[in-house]
Amino acid sequence: MSSGQEQADSASGGARHAASAAGGLAGAGPRRPDSETFGREYPVERDSATAAGFTIVAATLMVISGLWSVTMGLAAIIKDEFFVALPNYAFRVDITSWGWIHLGVGAVVFAAGVCLILGQLWARALGVVLALISAVENFLFIPYYPVWSLIVIAVDVFIIWALVTGDRRQFA
């Protein structure tokens, strides 16, 4: 290369490459997509201890929440008089039906939590969906067991948050 070409290259592309290497730091100006970085997929950050910790905590809470739901379901199926419903609630369902619903959802949540502990990638998405279903189920169950339902809803919201934020993309 001649010195004229090197000067032209450093004047036009060199500043652009220096700004993109700086990653938009102060003084480098806003980062614009160029032909080299536009549309590039960013690698998934899998080595983050925080991400792994959130996933394990969420999976453990799913296993515990599944066992809680199975226990609640069995209590409702075996002894109907254990739960007393508040009058005039919009969603009135028979306690035995609630027992079977809790039993089924609890078993699936438990199984998904175990699969998530074993490292199954699909269990993360299924865990979010199941925690959402469990939260709605417990919202409808509030007149029968209000404090416990609110505790389970809070645990389900934490599970959703932990599973969604546990897998972040690394921008570099």
Secondary structure, 3 states (H helix, E strand, C coil): CCHHHHHHHHHHHHHHHHHHHHCCCCCCCCCCCCCCCCCCCCCECCCCHHHHHHHHHHHHHHHHHHHHHHHHHHHHHHCHHHCCCCCCCCCCCCHHHHHHHHHHHHHHHHHHHHHHHCCCCHHHHHHHHHHHHHHHHHHHCCCCCHHHHHHHHHHHHHHHHHHHHCCCECCC
